[in-house]
Amino acid sequence: MGKGDQSRAGPASDSRTKVTVLVALAANLVIAVAKAVGGVLAGSPALLSEAAHSVADSLNEVFLLAALRRSRRPADERHPFGYGKERFFWSLLAAVGIFVMGGCFSFFQGAEALSQGTEETFGGYVAGLIVLGVALVAEGLSLLRALHQVRRQGGGLGSLSDPALRTVVAEDGTAVLGVTLALAGMALHMVTGQVAWEASASLAIGVLLVYVAYRLGRDARDQLIGQAADPELSGRIRALLRAQPEIDSVEALFTMKMGLDSTLVAARIDLVPGLDSEQVEEVAVRIKRSLARTFPEADQIFLDVTDRPAGEAAESPAATGERGGA
């Protein structure tokens, strides 16, 4: 399945993503409670850091569920291009949640453990290790579910376009690695009696969460401020326009992703001489229909006919035309 197939999946893909998010939410809620109780009983900074991590992930899953529901609302008078970018906004909030609730709390727990030290009983160690072992299994199963959906959509992690699914994969992958660090830190603390091992694990979890939050936040920011369609799609659109016999040249082409499966296309074109106004209108309608039929994700298409030089035309992306290639 190619990229076009992924973007046309629409509501069906959202239903699968919703199930994936709900699986991750259920796992994180159970694990958060277990980690918090185990961390308090054992006095473990690494376990408490992981509890904060799971609480942050649970809140983020709520954000992602809101994104899935709100981003599919139809266009209205206030938002004529629809609500597709809601998905990017809620993904940005999820990244902030990972940074504040997960990363910062982990740094605090690690620093406090290093400065004040902590004592744990053997029973506390055992309880903590059991909780982390169960958490590792649960997080691993949630990650497998998310990766299974990625494979069903036919793309790799690098080309994953859905910010909700990308956030779940990042959270679950980070959680598996974070639990592994906490397990190692607690085990070394139990063997050596040095709290520095567990404190270091907590600090490492903090670094990991801050890095993941930065990457997710950067991607969401790029999409919110108006990210162009991928170069391959833009190149194919430009090639189709240039192939039209009535188009003398494509002076400028602008694209912007309006949502997961919605792209705005604005082109400034120079038509061949000799066309009257009625022919120009017919040509514009036919070209837009051809674009919409060939590229279903291009649901907002605007053409501007100009006879200005290319350099002057490229200065302004303003375009006029019918919506949706009708």
N, C-alpha and C positions, 0 to 999 in steps of 0.2 A: 504494500500500500504506500503510495507516495504522499508528498506533502499536501497536494490538492485533495486527496482522499481524506486525510486527517482533518482538514479544515471543513470539509463538507459533512463530516460526521455529526456536528452540531449537537442537538439535544441528546442523541444516543450516546455520544462521547461524554456529555455532561452527566448522564445517569451513571455511567461506569465510574467517572471521577468522583461522584457523590458517594458511591459505595466505598471507594478507596479511602476517601476522607473520613467517613463514618467509622470504618474499621480502625483507622489510625486514632481517631478520637476516643473510641472505646478502650483501645489498648493504653493510650496515654493517661486516661482518667484512672483506670485501675492501678497502673504502675505508679502514678504520682502519689496516690494514697499510700501504697505499700512502701515506696521509697521514703516518704515523709515520716511514717511511723517507725520504720526501721532506722532512719537517720537519727531521730530523736532518741530512741531507745539505745542505740549504739554510740551516739555522740560522734557520728562519722561526718566530717566535712565533705568528703567526696560523695557520700550518699545523699546528703542534703542538697548539694549542688545538682545532682542528677534529679532530685525531686523538683527543684526549681525549673530545671530543663523540661521535665515532663509537664509541669503546670503551664509553662510558656507554650509548649507544643499543643496542649489541649485548647488554650485560648486561641491559638492560631488556626486550629481546625475549625473553630466557630467562625472566625473571620473568613475562611475559605468557603464554608457553607453559605455564608452571606454573599460572597462573590459569585458563586454559582447561581444563586437565585436571582440576584439583582441585575447581573450583567445580561440576562436574557430578556429583560423588559423591552417592549417595542418602542420605537422612536415616538416622540411626542413634540408638541410645539416648543417646549423649553429645551429639549435635546433632540434636534432633528436628525442627528447622526446616530441616535441610539445610545445605549448604556454599556457598550462593550468594554469601555475603559474602567468600569467599576471593578472588573476582575483584577486589573493592574493596581488599583488603589488599595483594595483589601490585601493584596499580596504584599504591598509596601508596609501596611500596618503589621502584617505577620512578621516581616523582617525586623521591624522596630521592636516587636514583642520578644523575638528571640534575643536581640541585643540587650534590652533592658532587663527582662525578667530572667533570662537564662545566663547570658554572659556576665553581666555586672554582679549578679548574686554569686556566681561561681568564683569570681575574683575576690569578692568579700569573704566568702567562706575559706578560701585558700589562704588569704592574708591573715585572717583571724586565727586559723589553726597554727600558722607559723609563728605568730607573735605570742599566743597564749598557751599553745600546746593542748593536747586532749588525751584523755585516758579512756580506753575501751576494754570491756571485759571479754573473755573468750566467747561467752554466749552472744555478746553483741556482735563480735566478728562473724560468728556463724550465721546469725540472723541476717546481717547485712549481706553476706555473700550469697545466701539463699535468695534474698530479695533481688539482688542484682542478676543472679542466674535466671530467675523467672522473667525479669525484665528483658534480659538479652533474648530469650526465646520469643517473647511477645513482640518486641521491636523487630526482631528478625522476620517474623511472620508478616507483620505489617509492611515491612520493606519488600518482601517477596510479592505481596499483593500489588504494590505500586509498580514494581518492575515488570510484573506480568501485564499490567495495563499498558505500560510503555511499549512492550513488545507487540501487543495487540494492535496498537496504533501505528506500528510499522516504522517507528523512528528510534534513534539512539538518544541517549541523555543529552548530547550536545545540541541536537536539533529539536528538543522538546519545546513546543510552542505554548502549551497550556501552563500559565503561571501557577495555577492551583495545584496541578499534578506535579509540576517541578518543585514546588515548595514541600509537598508531602514527601517526595523522594529525598530531597535534601534533609528534611527533618528526621526521617527514619534512618537514613544513612548516618547522619550525625549522631543520632541516639544510639545506634549500635556501636559506633566508635567510642562515644562517651561512656557507655556502660562498660565497655572493655577496659578503658582507662581507669574507671572507678574500681573495677574488680582487681586490676593490677595494683593500684595504689593501696587498697585495703589489704590485699594479701601480703604485700611487702611490709606494710605497717604491722601486721600481725606477726610476721616472721622476725623482723628486725627490732620492733618496738619503737621505731623512729617515725613520728608523725609527719616528718617532712615528705615522706613518700606519698602519703594520702593528700597532704596539702598541695604537693606538686601536681598530683592528678587533678585536683579541683581547679588549679590554675590552668592546666592544659585544656580542660574542658571549657573553661572560660575563653581561652584563645580560639578554640575550635568554633565555639558558638558565635563569637564576634566576627570571625572570618566568613562563616556561612551567612550571617545576617547582612554583612557588607555586600556579598555577591548577589544575594536575593534582592536587596534594596537597590543596588545599582541597576539590575535588570528591570525592576519595576519602574524606577525613575526614568530610564530611557524610553520605556513604552508610554509612560504617562505624558511626557513632554512632546511626544510625537515622533515615533521611530518609523523610518522608511521601510517599505517592504524589502524582502531579501533581494540581493542583486540579481539572482537568477530570474525571479518573477519580473522584476523591472526590465531586464533585458528582453524577455519574451514579449512583454507588452510593447516595448519600443520596436521590436522586430515586426510584430503584427501591424503596428501603425505604419511603419515604413513600407510594408508590402502592399498597402492600399494604393491603387493606381491614381486616385484623386489627390493623394498627399504628396506634395513636392519635397517637404522636409519636416522633421520633428524638431522644433526649435527648443522645446523644454519639456521635461517629463518629471512630475512630482508624485510621489506616493506616500501614504501614511497609514499605518495600521490603526484602525479604529476599534478593534476588538479581536477576539480569538479567530473569528472567521469573517472579518469585515475589513476591507481595504479601500481607502479613497484613492482614486486615480485622477490627476489633473494634467492635461497635456495641452501645450500650445503648439499648434500646427500651422504650416503654410501650405495652402492648397494650390493646385496647378492653375494657371491663368485660364480665363474663359468661362468660369462657372458663374451662373447668375444666382441671385439670392435664394430662389426656390431649390435649385440644385444643391447649393451649399447646405441647406437644411436637411434635404434628403440624405446627402452623404454623411452628415454628422449623426443622424439617427441610425443609419445602417452601420457605421463604424462602432457606435456605442453598443448596439445590439451584438455585434460580432465580438467585442471585448467581453461583454457580460456573459455570452455563451461560452467563450473559450476559457475565461477566468472567473468562475463562480464567486470566488472570494472578493472580486472587485465589484462590490455592490453600490459604490458611489463613484460615478464616472462623469467627468466634466471636460469638455473640449472647448478651446478658445482658438478661433481662427484668426491668424495675424499674418501680415506681410512685412513685419519689422525684422531687422537683422537678428541673428541668433543671440548675440551678446546682449542686445537691449531686451530681447524677449526673456532671457534667463533671469533678469533682475527682479521680475515680479511673477509669483506663481498664481496670481489671481486668475480664475477660470470661470466660465459660465457654461450652462448646459442642463440637460435633463438629469434627474436623479435616477440612479440605478440602471442606466443604460436603456431606459424605456424608449 
